[in-house]
Amino acid sequence: MTINTPARAHFARVSAARAAAATAPGQTMAGATPYELMLAKLAADRRALKGVQSVARKVELKRKLLPEYADYVAGVLNGGRGAQDDVLVTVMVWRIDAGDYDGALAIAAYALTHGLALPDQFERSLASVVAEQFADAALAAFLERSTFDAASLELVDELTADADMHDQVRAKLCKALGYAVQEADPPRALDYLRRALSLNDRVGVKKDIDRLSKLIEATGRPGDGTEGT
């Protein structure tokens, strides 16, 4: 593998930024040399991932591969005007898989603002994938008695607020948000959980709603279901 010197990294960022800036919103990056080079690399990396059966090993491989896309991504985010970019949005998904949530959100904010789509193999909207993968990651962390950044979930909720997606996905995100803020803001958490239940009565929050309702009543804090929505 070629050593990525500071000069090479700078060239990669600048080249990507210029290519992205030269491509109009609604167009595709296809044909731009930096994009085509990364698209070819992505195809090779996807083939390598397909040959790995273990999910844990796939994640480790993605963590190893992701830095090789960093300069291209930085350039596109810096210079891009919203052209469709399959490399960029795939890296976003991989970053979520690898636990680089801040890095994924940087791409998600750009992609959702400009209406980018995921490649056909994902078979879902970008907003739906972002919402569900962040919710799944957060709920998995909570199940292990760990934490997950509430601000990240709130940003995902904000970025996907106007997007059409299955109620079950939105409910899962609301459940994760409720769990994320329940210690700091029980009334707000209760609102999130009530919204989750209204979207999917099998989301699994009824006991949590009862628990938080009793806690709020005991402490004299409001919880009428209107705050935090």
C-alpha positions, 0 to 999 in steps of 0.5 A: 500500500502506498504510504500516505504522506502529508503531501499526498493527503493534501493533494487528495483533499484538494483534488476531491474538493475541486471535483466536488465543487465542479459537480452541480447539485443533483448531478453525479460525481461519475466521471470525476477522476478522484471519485472514479479512483475511490469508487474502484477502491470501494469496489475492491474493498467491498469484495474483500468484505464479502469474503469475510463471514464474521461480523466482528471481523468485517467491522475490524476490516472496515476500521482498517480501511476507513482511514484510506478514505478520510482525505477524499471525504474531507475534500468532498465535505469541504468543497461539495455542492451536493452531487450524488456520491456513492463513495461518500455515503457508503463511507458514512455507513461504514463509519457507523458500523465501525463506531465512528459516530462523529465521523458518520454524522459529519457525512450524514449532515451533508448527505441529508441536507443535499438529498443524497441517496444510498447505492441500490444495494442498501434498498432503503433511504439514507435517512432510514438507515441513519436513524435505524443504525444510530438507534440500534447502536445506542440501544445495544450500548444501553443493553450493556449498561454503557452510554451513548451520546444523547446529542448525537441521537438528537442530531440524527432526529433533527436531520431526519425529522422531515424524512419518510420512513417506517414508523418502527424505525422512528419509534426505535430512534425515539426509544433510544432518545428516551433512554439517552436522556432519562437520567438528565431529563426524565420528563423529556425522556417520557415524551420520547418514550410516549412518542415511540409507543404511539408509533409502534405499540410493540417497541417495548417501552411500556414499563419504562413509561410507567417507571418514569411516570411514577418517578416524575410524580414522586419528584413533582416534575412535570410530565404531561407529554408535551415537553421535548417534542 
